[in-house]
Amino acid sequence: MESATSILCKIGTTDAEKAKGKIMVRSRGETARVEKGLVAMEAGAVGMILCNDKFSGAVLWKVQSDLALGVV
């Protein structure tokens, strides 16, 4: 089970052994999207799915071109 800080993709919370070569699923909130992408990339992930949390619900956002890896 992942910790609350890991699902938010905060620096130092991602297990590189679990992330390497995978597409990570992470939750919106607290950390900038670009930082989440960098944390995932540095852990060896090949992509990231960024999910809304219960506070952001059905809010949609435009994917920025400055993200470090493929994000859906």
CHARMM internal coordinates of N, CA and C (Angstrom, degrees):
IC EDIT
DIST 1 N 1 CA 1.4572
DIST 1 CA 1 C 1.5232
ANGL 1 N 1 CA 1 C 109.03
DIST 1 C 2 N 1.3176
ANGL 1 CA 1 C 2 N 116.13
DIHE 1 N 1 CA 1 C 2 N 137.46
DIST 2 N 2 CA 1.4481
ANGL 1 C 2 N 2 CA 120.59
DIHE 1 CA 1 C 2 N 2 CA -178.34
DIST 2 CA 2 C 1.5270
ANGL 2 N 2 CA 2 C 111.32
DIHE 1 C 2 N 2 CA 2 C -86.72
DIST 2 C 3 N 1.3251
ANGL 2 CA 2 C 3 N 114.23
DIHE 2 N 2 CA 2 C 3 N 150.50
DIST 3 N 3 CA 1.4624
ANGL 2 C 3 N 3 CA 119.43
DIHE 2 CA 2 C 3 N 3 CA 178.12
DIST 3 CA 3 C 1.5273
ANGL 3 N 3 CA 3 C 109.92
DIHE 2 C 3 N 3 CA 3 C -79.33
DIST 3 C 4 N 1.3228
ANGL 3 CA 3 C 4 N 115.82
DIHE 3 N 3 CA 3 C 4 N 165.10
DIST 4 N 4 CA 1.4675
ANGL 3 C 4 N 4 CA 121.12
DIHE 3 CA 3 C 4 N 4 CA 178.87
DIST 4 CA 4 C 1.5272
ANGL 4 N 4 CA 4 C 110.82
DIHE 3 C 4 N 4 CA 4 C -61.64
DIST 4 C 5 N 1.3258
ANGL 4 CA 4 C 5 N 118.45
DIHE 4 N 4 CA 4 C 5 N -36.37
DIST 5 N 5 CA 1.4639
ANGL 4 C 5 N 5 CA 120.29
DIHE 4 CA 4 C 5 N 5 CA -179.94
DIST 5 CA 5 C 1.5240
ANGL 5 N 5 CA 5 C 111.40
DIHE 4 C 5 N 5 CA 5 C -74.97
DIST 5 C 6 N 1.3213
ANGL 5 CA 5 C 6 N 117.74
DIHE 5 N 5 CA 5 C 6 N -30.52
DIST 6 N 6 CA 1.4582
ANGL 5 C 6 N 6 CA 120.98
DIHE 5 CA 5 C 6 N 6 CA 178.64
DIST 6 CA 6 C 1.5250
ANGL 6 N 6 CA 6 C 111.13
DIHE 5 C 6 N 6 CA 6 C -68.30
DIST 6 C 7 N 1.3093
ANGL 6 CA 6 C 7 N 117.87
DIHE 6 N 6 CA 6 C 7 N -43.60
DIST 7 N 7 CA 1.4673
ANGL 6 C 7 N 7 CA 121.01
DIHE 6 CA 6 C 7 N 7 CA -179.25
DIST 7 CA 7 C 1.5288
ANGL 7 N 7 CA 7 C 111.00
DIHE 6 C 7 N 7 CA 7 C -65.53
DIST 7 C 8 N 1.3347
ANGL 7 CA 7 C 8 N 116.90
DIHE 7 N 7 CA 7 C 8 N -24.01
DIST 8 N 8 CA 1.4644
ANGL 7 C 8 N 8 CA 121.41
DIHE 7 CA 7 C 8 N 8 CA 176.49
DIST 8 CA 8 C 1.5318
ANGL 8 N 8 CA 8 C 111.33
DIHE 7 C 8 N 8 CA 8 C -86.19
DIST 8 C 9 N 1.3302
ANGL 8 CA 8 C 9 N 116.82
DIHE 8 N 8 CA 8 C 9 N -4.74
DIST 9 N 9 CA 1.4608
ANGL 8 C 9 N 9 CA 123.27
DIHE 8 CA 8 C 9 N 9 CA 176.23
DIST 9 CA 9 C 1.5256
ANGL 9 N 9 CA 9 C 111.88
DIHE 8 C 9 N 9 CA 9 C 62.01
DIST 9 C 10 N 1.3171
ANGL 9 CA 9 C 10 N 116.33
DIHE 9 N 9 CA 9 C 10 N 45.87
DIST 10 N 10 CA 1.4596
ANGL 9 C 10 N 10 CA 120.80
DIHE 9 CA 9 C 10 N 10 CA 176.82
DIST 10 CA 10 C 1.5273
ANGL 10 N 10 CA 10 C 109.91
DIHE 9 C 10 N 10 CA 10 C -78.93
DIST 10 C 11 N 1.3079
ANGL 10 CA 10 C 11 N 116.75
DIHE 10 N 10 CA 10 C 11 N 153.40
DIST 11 N 11 CA 1.4624
ANGL 10 C 11 N 11 CA 122.20
DIHE 10 CA 10 C 11 N 11 CA -179.07
DIST 11 CA 11 C 1.5234
ANGL 11 N 11 CA 11 C 110.25
DIHE 10 C 11 N 11 CA 11 C -56.97
DIST 11 C 12 N 1.3321
ANGL 11 CA 11 C 12 N 116.27
DIHE 11 N 11 CA 11 C 12 N 131.87
DIST 12 N 12 CA 1.4546
ANGL 11 C 12 N 12 CA 122.12
DIHE 11 CA 11 C 12 N 12 CA 177.06
DIST 12 CA 12 C 1.5157
ANGL 12 N 12 CA 12 C 115.32
DIHE 11 C 12 N 12 CA 12 C 83.31
DIST 12 C 13 N 1.3423
ANGL 12 CA 12 C 13 N 117.68
DIHE 12 N 12 CA 12 C 13 N 8.45
DIST 13 N 13 CA 1.4693
ANGL 12 C 13 N 13 CA 119.42
DIHE 12 CA 12 C 13 N 13 CA -176.80
DIST 13 CA 13 C 1.5214
ANGL 13 N 13 CA 13 C 114.16
DIHE 12 C 13 N 13 CA 13 C -111.17
DIST 13 C 14 N 1.3271
ANGL 13 CA 13 C 14 N 117.19
DIHE 13 N 13 CA 13 C 14 N -5.47
DIST 14 N 14 CA 1.4601
ANGL 13 C 14 N 14 CA 120.72
DIHE 13 CA 13 C 14 N 14 CA -174.93
DIST 14 CA 14 C 1.5226
ANGL 14 N 14 CA 14 C 110.90
DIHE 13 C 14 N 14 CA 14 C -98.61
DIST 14 C 15 N 1.3165
ANGL 14 CA 14 C 15 N 116.44
DIHE 14 N 14 CA 14 C 15 N 127.98
DIST 15 N 15 CA 1.4575
ANGL 14 C 15 N 15 CA 122.88
DIHE 14 CA 14 C 15 N 15 CA 178.39
DIST 15 CA 15 C 1.5352
ANGL 15 N 15 CA 15 C 108.54
DIHE 14 C 15 N 15 CA 15 C -79.45
DIST 15 C 16 N 1.3269
ANGL 15 CA 15 C 16 N 116.50
DIHE 15 N 15 CA 15 C 16 N 107.57
DIST 16 N 16 CA 1.4673
ANGL 15 C 16 N 16 CA 121.57
DIHE 15 CA 15 C 16 N 16 CA -176.34
DIST 16 CA 16 C 1.5258
ANGL 16 N 16 CA 16 C 111.89
DIHE 15 C 16 N 16 CA 16 C -60.00
DIST 16 C 17 N 1.3115
ANGL 16 CA 16 C 17 N 117.73
DIHE 16 N 16 CA 16 C 17 N -33.04
DIST 17 N 17 CA 1.4682
ANGL 16 C 17 N 17 CA 120.50
DIHE 16 CA 16 C 17 N 17 CA 179.18
DIST 17 CA 17 C 1.5300
ANGL 17 N 17 CA 17 C 111.35
DIHE 16 C 17 N 17 CA 17 C -64.12
DIST 17 C 18 N 1.3208
ANGL 17 CA 17 C 18 N 116.54
DIHE 17 N 17 CA 17 C 18 N -36.62
DIST 18 N 18 CA 1.4678
ANGL 17 C 18 N 18 CA 120.84
DIHE 17 CA 17 C 18 N 18 CA 178.78
DIST 18 CA 18 C 1.5251
ANGL 18 N 18 CA 18 C 111.81
DIHE 17 C 18 N 18 CA 18 C -79.36
DIST 18 C 19 N 1.3293
ANGL 18 CA 18 C 19 N 117.70
DIHE 18 N 18 CA 18 C 19 N -30.17
DIST 19 N 19 CA 1.4609
ANGL 18 C 19 N 19 CA 122.11
DIHE 18 CA 18 C 19 N 19 CA -173.69
DIST 19 CA 19 C 1.5250
ANGL 19 N 19 CA 19 C 113.84
DIHE 18 C 19 N 19 CA 19 C -85.43
DIST 19 C 20 N 1.3146
ANGL 19 CA 19 C 20 N 117.83
DIHE 19 N 19 CA 19 C 20 N -27.72
DIST 20 N 20 CA 1.4680
ANGL 19 C 20 N 20 CA 121.67
DIHE 19 CA 19 C 20 N 20 CA -172.70
DIST 20 CA 20 C 1.5257
ANGL 20 N 20 CA 20 C 112.08
DIHE 19 C 20 N 20 CA 20 C -55.28
DIST 20 C 21 N 1.3470
ANGL 20 CA 20 C 21 N 114.59
DIHE 20 N 20 CA 20 C 21 N 122.39
DIST 21 N 21 CA 1.4562
ANGL 20 C 21 N 21 CA 121.48
DIHE 20 CA 20 C 21 N 21 CA 177.18
DIST 21 CA 21 C 1.5175
ANGL 21 N 21 CA 21 C 114.94
DIHE 20 C 21 N 21 CA 21 C 76.41
DIST 21 C 22 N 1.3220
ANGL 21 CA 21 C 22 N 117.80
DIHE 21 N 21 CA 21 C 22 N 5.13
DIST 22 N 22 CA 1.4660
ANGL 21 C 22 N 22 CA 122.27
DIHE 21 CA 21 C 22 N 22 CA -175.97
DIST 22 CA 22 C 1.5288
ANGL 22 N 22 CA 22 C 111.11
DIHE 21 C 22 N 22 CA 22 C -105.83
DIST 22 C 23 N 1.3122
ANGL 22 CA 22 C 23 N 115.33
DIHE 22 N 22 CA 22 C 23 N 165.33
DIST 23 N 23 CA 1.4547
ANGL 22 C 23 N 23 CA 122.60
DIHE 22 CA 22 C 23 N 23 CA 168.81
DIST 23 CA 23 C 1.5246
ANGL 23 N 23 CA 23 C 105.31
DIHE 22 C 23 N 23 CA 23 C -100.13
DIST 23 C 24 N 1.3255
ANGL 23 CA 23 C 24 N 115.37
DIHE 23 N 23 CA 23 C 24 N 118.28
DIST 24 N 24 CA 1.4627
ANGL 23 C 24 N 24 CA 120.59
DIHE 23 CA 23 C 24 N 24 CA -176.40
DIST 24 CA 24 C 1.5243
ANGL 24 N 24 CA 24 C 110.42
DIHE 23 C 24 N 24 CA 24 C -87.66
DIST 24 C 25 N 1.3332
ANGL 24 CA 24 C 25 N 115.66
DIHE 24 N 24 CA 24 C 25 N 145.06
DIST 25 N 25 CA 1.4608
ANGL 24 C 25 N 25 CA 122.08
DIHE 24 CA 24 C 25 N 25 CA 173.69
DIST 25 CA 25 C 1.5174
ANGL 25 N 25 CA 25 C 106.43
DIHE 24 C 25 N 25 CA 25 C -107.88
DIST 25 C 26 N 1.3298
ANGL 25 CA 25 C 26 N 115.86
DIHE 25 N 25 CA 25 C 26 N 121.65
DIST 26 N 26 CA 1.4527
ANGL 25 C 26 N 26 CA 120.89
DIHE 25 CA 25 C 26 N 26 CA -177.06
DIST 26 CA 26 C 1.5144
ANGL 26 N 26 CA 26 C 109.83
DIHE 25 C 26 N 26 CA 26 C -132.12
DIST 26 C 27 N 1.3183
ANGL 26 CA 26 C 27 N 115.16
DIHE 26 N 26 CA 26 C 27 N 156.35
DIST 27 N 27 CA 1.4604
ANGL 26 C 27 N 27 CA 122.60
DIHE 26 CA 26 C 27 N 27 CA -177.21
DIST 27 CA 27 C 1.5227
ANGL 27 N 27 CA 27 C 111.22
DIHE 26 C 27 N 27 CA 27 C -98.02
DIST 27 C 28 N 1.3212
ANGL 27 CA 27 C 28 N 115.99
DIHE 27 N 27 CA 27 C 28 N 145.15
DIST 28 N 28 CA 1.4703
ANGL 27 C 28 N 28 CA 121.05
DIHE 27 CA 27 C 28 N 28 CA 174.46
DIST 28 CA 28 C 1.5149
ANGL 28 N 28 CA 28 C 109.62
DIHE 27 C 28 N 28 CA 28 C -66.99
DIST 28 C 29 N 1.3163
ANGL 28 CA 28 C 29 N 115.30
DIHE 28 N 28 CA 28 C 29 N 157.99
DIST 29 N 29 CA 1.4559
ANGL 28 C 29 N 29 CA 120.82
DIHE 28 CA 28 C 29 N 29 CA 172.94
DIST 29 CA 29 C 1.5126
ANGL 29 N 29 CA 29 C 113.87
DIHE 28 C 29 N 29 CA 29 C 118.01
DIST 29 C 30 N 1.3125
ANGL 29 CA 29 C 30 N 115.37
DIHE 29 N 29 CA 29 C 30 N 150.25
DIST 30 N 30 CA 1.4638
ANGL 29 C 30 N 30 CA 127.01
DIHE 29 CA 29 C 30 N 30 CA 173.75
DIST 30 CA 30 C 1.5184
ANGL 30 N 30 CA 30 C 115.75
DIHE 29 C 30 N 30 CA 30 C 62.86
DIST 30 C 31 N 1.3173
ANGL 30 CA 30 C 31 N 118.74
DIHE 30 N 30 CA 30 C 31 N -46.42
DIST 31 N 31 CA 1.4604
ANGL 30 C 31 N 31 CA 122.80
DIHE 30 CA 30 C 31 N 31 CA -176.81
DIST 31 CA 31 C 1.5298
ANGL 31 N 31 CA 31 C 108.80
DIHE 30 C 31 N 31 CA 31 C -109.12
DIST 31 C 32 N 1.3173
ANGL 31 CA 31 C 32 N 117.19
DIHE 31 N 31 CA 31 C 32 N 141.81
DIST 32 N 32 CA 1.4644
ANGL 31 C 32 N 32 CA 121.42
DIHE 31 CA 31 C 32 N 32 CA 178.67
DIST 32 CA 32 C 1.5244
ANGL 32 N 32 CA 32 C 110.88
DIHE 31 C 32 N 32 CA 32 C -61.62
DIST 32 C 33 N 1.3303
ANGL 32 CA 32 C 33 N 116.65
DIHE 32 N 32 CA 32 C 33 N 147.84
DIST 33 N 33 CA 1.4709
ANGL 32 C 33 N 33 CA 121.21
DIHE 32 CA 32 C 33 N 33 CA 179.96
DIST 33 CA 33 C 1.5191
ANGL 33 N 33 CA 33 C 111.76
DIHE 32 C 33 N 33 CA 33 C -57.81
DIST 33 C 34 N 1.3246
ANGL 33 CA 33 C 34 N 116.89
DIHE 33 N 33 CA 33 C 34 N -41.65
DIST 34 N 34 CA 1.4631
ANGL 33 C 34 N 34 CA 120.49
DIHE 33 CA 33 C 34 N 34 CA -179.70
DIST 34 CA 34 C 1.5272
ANGL 34 N 34 CA 34 C 109.99
DIHE 33 C 34 N 34 CA 34 C -62.42
DIST 34 C 35 N 1.3250
ANGL 34 CA 34 C 35 N 117.14
DIHE 34 N 34 CA 34 C 35 N -42.99
DIST 35 N 35 CA 1.4692
ANGL 34 C 35 N 35 CA 120.58
DIHE 34 CA 34 C 35 N 35 CA 178.48
DIST 35 CA 35 C 1.5199
ANGL 35 N 35 CA 35 C 111.07
DIHE 34 C 35 N 35 CA 35 C -63.28
DIST 35 C 36 N 1.3258
ANGL 35 CA 35 C 36 N 117.65
DIHE 35 N 35 CA 35 C 36 N -40.43
DIST 36 N 36 CA 1.4739
ANGL 35 C 36 N 36 CA 121.23
DIHE 35 CA 35 C 36 N 36 CA 177.76
DIST 36 CA 36 C 1.5338
ANGL 36 N 36 CA 36 C 109.66
DIHE 35 C 36 N 36 CA 36 C -58.95
DIST 36 C 37 N 1.3484
ANGL 36 CA 36 C 37 N 115.81
DIHE 36 N 36 CA 36 C 37 N -44.16
DIST 37 N 37 CA 1.4540
ANGL 36 C 37 N 37 CA 120.01
DIHE 36 CA 36 C 37 N 37 CA 179.37
DIST 37 CA 37 C 1.5182
ANGL 37 N 37 CA 37 C 112.25
DIHE 36 C 37 N 37 CA 37 C -63.07
DIST 37 C 38 N 1.3224
ANGL 37 CA 37 C 38 N 116.73
DIHE 37 N 37 CA 37 C 38 N -41.49
DIST 38 N 38 CA 1.4625
ANGL 37 C 38 N 38 CA 120.56
DIHE 37 CA 37 C 38 N 38 CA 178.75
DIST 38 CA 38 C 1.5250
ANGL 38 N 38 CA 38 C 111.61
DIHE 37 C 38 N 38 CA 38 C -64.79
DIST 38 C 39 N 1.3297
ANGL 38 CA 38 C 39 N 116.68
DIHE 38 N 38 CA 38 C 39 N -42.39
DIST 39 N 39 CA 1.4652
ANGL 38 C 39 N 39 CA 120.93
DIHE 38 CA 38 C 39 N 39 CA 178.77
DIST 39 CA 39 C 1.5270
ANGL 39 N 39 CA 39 C 109.70
DIHE 38 C 39 N 39 CA 39 C -61.92
DIST 39 C 40 N 1.3260
ANGL 39 CA 39 C 40 N 117.00
DIHE 39 N 39 CA 39 C 40 N -45.24
DIST 40 N 40 CA 1.4603
ANGL 39 C 40 N 40 CA 120.94
DIHE 39 CA 39 C 40 N 40 CA 179.18
DIST 40 CA 40 C 1.5269
ANGL 40 N 40 CA 40 C 111.39
DIHE 39 C 40 N 40 CA 40 C -63.12
DIST 40 C 41 N 1.3364
ANGL 40 CA 40 C 41 N 116.39
DIHE 40 N 40 CA 40 C 41 N -44.34
DIST 41 N 41 CA 1.4609
ANGL 40 C 41 N 41 CA 121.00
DIHE 40 CA 40 C 41 N 41 CA -179.61
DIST 41 CA 41 C 1.5306
ANGL 41 N 41 CA 41 C 111.14
DIHE 40 C 41 N 41 CA 41 C -63.68
DIST 41 C 42 N 1.3220
ANGL 41 CA 41 C 42 N 116.18
DIHE 41 N 41 CA 41 C 42 N -45.07
DIST 42 N 42 CA 1.4647
ANGL 41 C 42 N 42 CA 119.79
DIHE 41 CA 41 C 42 N 42 CA -179.95
DIST 42 CA 42 C 1.5285
ANGL 42 N 42 CA 42 C 111.84
DIHE 41 C 42 N 42 CA 42 C -64.16
DIST 42 C 43 N 1.3292
ANGL 42 CA 42 C 43 N 116.77
DIHE 42 N 42 CA 42 C 43 N -25.88
DIST 43 N 43 CA 1.4627
ANGL 42 C 43 N 43 CA 120.86
DIHE 42 CA 42 C 43 N 43 CA 177.66
DIST 43 CA 43 C 1.5288
ANGL 43 N 43 CA 43 C 111.44
DIHE 42 C 43 N 43 CA 43 C -81.69
DIST 43 C 44 N 1.3437
ANGL 43 CA 43 C 44 N 116.99
DIHE 43 N 43 CA 43 C 44 N -6.94
DIST 44 N 44 CA 1.4635
ANGL 43 C 44 N 44 CA 120.48
DIHE 43 CA 43 C 44 N 44 CA 177.50
DIST 44 CA 44 C 1.5073
ANGL 44 N 44 CA 44 C 115.04
DIHE 43 C 44 N 44 CA 44 C 100.50
DIST 44 C 45 N 1.3285
ANGL 44 CA 44 C 45 N 118.05
DIHE 44 N 44 CA 44 C 45 N 5.42
DIST 45 N 45 CA 1.4690
ANGL 44 C 45 N 45 CA 120.93
DIHE 44 CA 44 C 45 N 45 CA 178.37
DIST 45 CA 45 C 1.5271
ANGL 45 N 45 CA 45 C 109.56
DIHE 44 C 45 N 45 CA 45 C -68.12
DIST 45 C 46 N 1.3295
ANGL 45 CA 45 C 46 N 116.35
DIHE 45 N 45 CA 45 C 46 N 150.31
DIST 46 N 46 CA 1.4581
ANGL 45 C 46 N 46 CA 121.50
DIHE 45 CA 45 C 46 N 46 CA 178.64
DIST 46 CA 46 C 1.5288
ANGL 46 N 46 CA 46 C 111.60
DIHE 45 C 46 N 46 CA 46 C -98.75
DIST 46 C 47 N 1.3136
ANGL 46 CA 46 C 47 N 117.07
DIHE 46 N 46 CA 46 C 47 N -8.74
DIST 47 N 47 CA 1.4624
ANGL 46 C 47 N 47 CA 121.87
DIHE 46 CA 46 C 47 N 47 CA 179.08
DIST 47 CA 47 C 1.5118
ANGL 47 N 47 CA 47 C 109.91
DIHE 46 C 47 N 47 CA 47 C -171.35
DIST 47 C 48 N 1.3332
ANGL 47 CA 47 C 48 N 115.77
DIHE 47 N 47 CA 47 C 48 N 174.11
DIST 48 N 48 CA 1.4601
ANGL 47 C 48 N 48 CA 120.04
DIHE 47 CA 47 C 48 N 48 CA -178.97
DIST 48 CA 48 C 1.5173
ANGL 48 N 48 CA 48 C 109.33
DIHE 47 C 48 N 48 CA 48 C -149.29
DIST 48 C 49 N 1.3114
ANGL 48 CA 48 C 49 N 116.21
DIHE 48 N 48 CA 48 C 49 N 135.86
DIST 49 N 49 CA 1.4597
ANGL 48 C 49 N 49 CA 122.58
DIHE 48 CA 48 C 49 N 49 CA 171.86
DIST 49 CA 49 C 1.5167
ANGL 49 N 49 CA 49 C 105.65
DIHE 48 C 49 N 49 CA 49 C -103.52
DIST 49 C 50 N 1.3153
ANGL 49 CA 49 C 50 N 116.35
DIHE 49 N 49 CA 49 C 50 N 120.55
DIST 50 N 50 CA 1.4556
ANGL 49 C 50 N 50 CA 121.87
DIHE 49 CA 49 C 50 N 50 CA -177.79
DIST 50 CA 50 C 1.5271
ANGL 50 N 50 CA 50 C 108.12
DIHE 49 C 50 N 50 CA 50 C -103.21
DIST 50 C 51 N 1.3315
ANGL 50 CA 50 C 51 N 115.87
DIHE 50 N 50 CA 50 C 51 N 115.00
DIST 51 N 51 CA 1.4664
ANGL 50 C 51 N 51 CA 121.90
DIHE 50 CA 50 C 51 N 51 CA -174.27
DIST 51 CA 51 C 1.5155
ANGL 51 N 51 CA 51 C 112.15
DIHE 50 C 51 N 51 CA 51 C -101.48
DIST 51 C 52 N 1.3093
ANGL 51 CA 51 C 52 N 115.62
DIHE 51 N 51 CA 51 C 52 N 147.62
DIST 52 N 52 CA 1.4560
ANGL 51 C 52 N 52 CA 120.36
DIHE 51 CA 51 C 52 N 52 CA 171.72
DIST 52 CA 52 C 1.5195
ANGL 52 N 52 CA 52 C 108.95
DIHE 51 C 52 N 52 CA 52 C -69.19
DIST 52 C 53 N 1.3186
ANGL 52 CA 52 C 53 N 115.64
DIHE 52 N 52 CA 52 C 53 N 148.84
DIST 53 N 53 CA 1.4593
ANGL 52 C 53 N 53 CA 120.23
DIHE 52 CA 52 C 53 N 53 CA 174.16
DIST 53 CA 53 C 1.5275
ANGL 53 N 53 CA 53 C 108.44
DIHE 52 C 53 N 53 CA 53 C -99.43
DIST 53 C 54 N 1.3192
ANGL 53 CA 53 C 54 N 117.58
DIHE 53 N 53 CA 53 C 54 N -177.88
DIST 54 N 54 CA 1.4622
ANGL 53 C 54 N 54 CA 119.70
DIHE 53 CA 53 C 54 N 54 CA -176.43
DIST 54 CA 54 C 1.5319
ANGL 54 N 54 CA 54 C 112.55
DIHE 53 C 54 N 54 CA 54 C -65.70
DIST 54 C 55 N 1.3372
ANGL 54 CA 54 C 55 N 117.52
DIHE 54 N 54 CA 54 C 55 N -20.39
DIST 55 N 55 CA 1.4572
ANGL 54 C 55 N 55 CA 120.80
DIHE 54 CA 54 C 55 N 55 CA -179.66
DIST 55 CA 55 C 1.5179
ANGL 55 N 55 CA 55 C 112.35
DIHE 54 C 55 N 55 CA 55 C -83.22
DIST 55 C 56 N 1.3387
ANGL 55 CA 55 C 56 N 117.60
DIHE 55 N 55 CA 55 C 56 N -31.16
DIST 56 N 56 CA 1.4631
ANGL 55 C 56 N 56 CA 120.17
DIHE 55 CA 55 C 56 N 56 CA -178.92
DIST 56 CA 56 C 1.5175
ANGL 56 N 56 CA 56 C 112.09
DIHE 55 C 56 N 56 CA 56 C -94.28
DIST 56 C 57 N 1.3146
ANGL 56 CA 56 C 57 N 117.57
DIHE 56 N 56 CA 56 C 57 N -16.25
DIST 57 N 57 CA 1.4629
ANGL 56 C 57 N 57 CA 122.56
DIHE 56 CA 56 C 57 N 57 CA 173.54
DIST 57 CA 57 C 1.5104
ANGL 57 N 57 CA 57 C 114.12
DIHE 56 C 57 N 57 CA 57 C 47.80
DIST 57 C 58 N 1.3184
ANGL 57 CA 57 C 58 N 116.33
DIHE 57 N 57 CA 57 C 58 N -121.66
DIST 58 N 58 CA 1.4620
ANGL 57 C 58 N 58 CA 121.94
DIHE 57 CA 57 C 58 N 58 CA -174.49
DIST 58 CA 58 C 1.5284
ANGL 58 N 58 CA 58 C 112.74
DIHE 57 C 58 N 58 CA 58 C -94.11
DIST 58 C 59 N 1.3193
ANGL 58 CA 58 C 59 N 117.58
DIHE 58 N 58 CA 58 C 59 N 18.63
DIST 59 N 59 CA 1.4654
ANGL 58 C 59 N 59 CA 120.87
DIHE 58 CA 58 C 59 N 59 CA 179.11
DIST 59 CA 59 C 1.5277
ANGL 59 N 59 CA 59 C 109.02
DIHE 58 C 59 N 59 CA 59 C -66.29
DIST 59 C 60 N 1.3125
ANGL 59 CA 59 C 60 N 116.27
DIHE 59 N 59 CA 59 C 60 N 131.27
DIST 60 N 60 CA 1.4607
ANGL 59 C 60 N 60 CA 120.89
DIHE 59 CA 59 C 60 N 60 CA 177.51
DIST 60 CA 60 C 1.5189
ANGL 60 N 60 CA 60 C 108.97
DIHE 59 C 60 N 60 CA 60 C -104.19
DIST 60 C 61 N 1.3229
ANGL 60 CA 60 C 61 N 116.22
DIHE 60 N 60 CA 60 C 61 N 150.48
DIST 61 N 61 CA 1.4544
ANGL 60 C 61 N 61 CA 120.83
DIHE 60 CA 60 C 61 N 61 CA 178.36
DIST 61 CA 61 C 1.5121
ANGL 61 N 61 CA 61 C 108.89
DIHE 60 C 61 N 61 CA 61 C -139.83
DIST 61 C 62 N 1.2993
ANGL 61 CA 61 C 62 N 115.25
DIHE 61 N 61 CA 61 C 62 N 151.86
DIST 62 N 62 CA 1.4643
ANGL 61 C 62 N 62 CA 121.75
DIHE 61 CA 61 C 62 N 62 CA -179.91
DIST 62 CA 62 C 1.5247
ANGL 62 N 62 CA 62 C 109.16
DIHE 61 C 62 N 62 CA 62 C -81.28
DIST 62 C 63 N 1.3376
ANGL 62 CA 62 C 63 N 116.39
DIHE 62 N 62 CA 62 C 63 N 130.51
DIST 63 N 63 CA 1.4748
ANGL 62 C 63 N 63 CA 120.44
DIHE 62 CA 62 C 63 N 63 CA 177.96
DIST 63 CA 63 C 1.5132
ANGL 63 N 63 CA 63 C 108.19
DIHE 62 C 63 N 63 CA 63 C -70.20
DIST 63 C 64 N 1.3166
ANGL 63 CA 63 C 64 N 115.55
DIHE 63 N 63 CA 63 C 64 N 128.97
DIST 64 N 64 CA 1.4522
ANGL 63 C 64 N 64 CA 120.85
DIHE 63 CA 63 C 64 N 64 CA -179.39
DIST 64 CA 64 C 1.5197
ANGL 64 N 64 CA 64 C 110.47
DIHE 63 C 64 N 64 CA 64 C -84.41
DIST 64 C 65 N 1.3229
ANGL 64 CA 64 C 65 N 116.17
DIHE 64 N 64 CA 64 C 65 N 146.81
DIST 65 N 65 CA 1.4581
ANGL 64 C 65 N 65 CA 120.58
DIHE 64 CA 64 C 65 N 65 CA -179.21
DIST 65 CA 65 C 1.5251
ANGL 65 N 65 CA 65 C 113.23
DIHE 64 C 65 N 65 CA 65 C -75.09
DIST 65 C 66 N 1.3406
ANGL 65 CA 65 C 66 N 117.60
DIHE 65 N 65 CA 65 C 66 N -9.68
DIST 66 N 66 CA 1.4586
ANGL 65 C 66 N 66 CA 120.06
DIHE 65 CA 65 C 66 N 66 CA -178.28
DIST 66 CA 66 C 1.5306
ANGL 66 N 66 CA 66 C 113.88
DIHE 65 C 66 N 66 CA 66 C -92.99
DIST 66 C 67 N 1.3331
ANGL 66 CA 66 C 67 N 116.98
DIHE 66 N 66 CA 66 C 67 N 12.09
DIST 67 N 67 CA 1.4580
ANGL 66 C 67 N 67 CA 119.22
DIHE 66 CA 66 C 67 N 67 CA 176.84
DIST 67 CA 67 C 1.5226
ANGL 67 N 67 CA 67 C 109.63
DIHE 66 C 67 N 67 CA 67 C -72.77
DIST 67 C 68 N 1.3165
ANGL 67 CA 67 C 68 N 115.90
DIHE 67 N 67 CA 67 C 68 N 148.78
DIST 68 N 68 CA 1.4556
ANGL 67 C 68 N 68 CA 121.89
DIHE 67 CA 67 C 68 N 68 CA -170.34
DIST 68 CA 68 C 1.5217
ANGL 68 N 68 CA 68 C 114.15
DIHE 67 C 68 N 68 CA 68 C -75.34
DIST 68 C 69 N 1.3309
ANGL 68 CA 68 C 69 N 118.62
DIHE 68 N 68 CA 68 C 69 N -24.92
DIST 69 N 69 CA 1.4466
ANGL 68 C 69 N 69 CA 121.04
DIHE 68 CA 68 C 69 N 69 CA -179.17
DIST 69 CA 69 C 1.5181
ANGL 69 N 69 CA 69 C 108.34
DIHE 68 C 69 N 69 CA 69 C -149.93
DIST 69 C 70 N 1.3413
ANGL 69 CA 69 C 70 N 117.07
DIHE 69 N 69 CA 69 C 70 N 176.04
DIST 70 N 70 CA 1.4555
ANGL 69 C 70 N 70 CA 120.54
DIHE 69 CA 69 C 70 N 70 CA -177.35
DIST 70 CA 70 C 1.5222
ANGL 70 N 70 CA 70 C 111.68
DIHE 69 C 70 N 70 CA 70 C -62.84
DIST 70 C 71 N 1.3212
ANGL 70 CA 70 C 71 N 115.94
DIHE 70 N 70 CA 70 C 71 N 125.10
DIST 71 N 71 CA 1.4587
ANGL 70 C 71 N 71 CA 122.03
DIHE 70 CA 70 C 71 N 71 CA 179.52
DIST 71 CA 71 C 1.5074
ANGL 71 N 71 CA 71 C 109.41
DIHE 70 C 71 N 71 CA 71 C -128.08
DIST 71 C 72 N 1.3316
ANGL 71 CA 71 C 72 N 115.23
DIHE 71 N 71 CA 71 C 72 N 137.94
DIST 72 N 72 CA 1.4630
ANGL 71 C 72 N 72 CA 121.81
DIHE 71 CA 71 C 72 N 72 CA 176.40
DIST 72 CA 72 C 1.4957
ANGL 72 N 72 CA 72 C 108.16
DIHE 71 C 72 N 72 CA 72 C -114.25
END
COOR INIT
IC SEED 1 N 1 CA 1 C
IC BUILD
